[in-house]
Amino acid sequence: MEHTPLPCDTLVTAGLIVTQDDERRLLPNAALAITDGRIAALGPAEELSRRFVPAAALDLSGCLVLPGLVNTHTHAAMTLLRGLCDDAPLTTWLSAHIWPAEARLTAEAVRLGTALACAEMLASGTTCFLDAYLFVDAVADAAAASGLRAVLCQGVFEIENAGFKTVDAAFASAAALADRLAGHDRLRPAIFPHAVYTCSAATLTRCAAFARDRQVLLSTHAAETAKENEDCRAANGTRVIPYLHGLGLLGPGRLLAHGVALDAADMGLLAATGTAVAHCPKSNLKLASGIAPVEALRRAGVTVGLGTDGAASNNALNLFGEMGTAALVQKVATGDPTALEAGAALDMATRDGAAALGWPELGRLTVGGPADLCALDRSRPQLAPGLDPVSDCVYAASGGEVCCTMVAGKVLYRDGAFPGLDYPGLLRAFREASGRITGRTP
Ligand SMILES: [Zn+2]
């Protein structure tokens, strides 16, 4: 029986759709019908082309289509500081290089640094990111203009900085951000106490109360190094994870970045409280922090997403690099080549990362869900012959194969160009701003 075709905004035809739905279905020669930024239908291309009359058609028939990737930990505007200091210990890197440069930050520089980061993320398939940095209003301006989704955190810490003078001012800014983003369809507010070594117990507790009262995510750096545990024990009598637990910072809607130096009791606490972890393998390797026990965390039932960390400690904002690295280092760390298989790494970059952000409808392509996707050009040599598309994404792809990225049904990146963005103008202004902050010109 024939039905009258339905209108839709866009009909996307794809060579292969990796849905990342609950069944992890792979759909060859498939299509997505998109209306009002959401997926109205998903199925065989031939069937959908009969069922729908689209206002626009997007031909990705030569592509592998994935859900947009989710970056659960970054400091986007640190693109301004990329390459300023590499190959140094974390404490030296922070206190001798990063913090002095950050003292020269301005809201406009942060806006430009975030905008450049958004372009970089779109070009490598990322459609949602969690950001924690200074001048959150400027971050929100850039994220709003970029078209990406984001969880935007007000950073809180008790060291002198360019963004705020007092902790009270940081909380006032956090409250204003929550008001500003209330009801926003792409941006969500959150709070980010920097770490146990830069925030007092009173400030950490106040952040937890803020998250509870305003119903927002709380994220923090935690257990990034063994030294952090030793220092925490010396200062507070206990390791980082039980210390955070005692202050009420663990639980659902709580996301710990790094989680490298965790023992079995720490992992038990994270699992029991429903606390998620943002794994940042390249940052941890570069700063020689160690390898997070991701396989053990996942087995314990902890939700683990992937993060790039900032561009001054990675130095790229590319989740394809993180997926491959995450899988490889787990094999070495456990001595087991079956550890963190490709499918698990892809889950972390998509649906698990979305769950870690408390935004579970992201990171998967399902009917009724948001039309956030990225497409990889299957004609590239490294994706041939294409026997296992999930393995190809994790072990073979570099991210440079991404030829189209869409958020909420809108194409934000296509074949090297950013529709609606004056990218050459952004790049020029970004380079000038970076030169002012770092005191260096390339
Ligand atoms: Zn970080």
Residues whose N, C-alpha, C, O or C-beta is under 5 A from the ligand:
A	BS01	ZN	D309
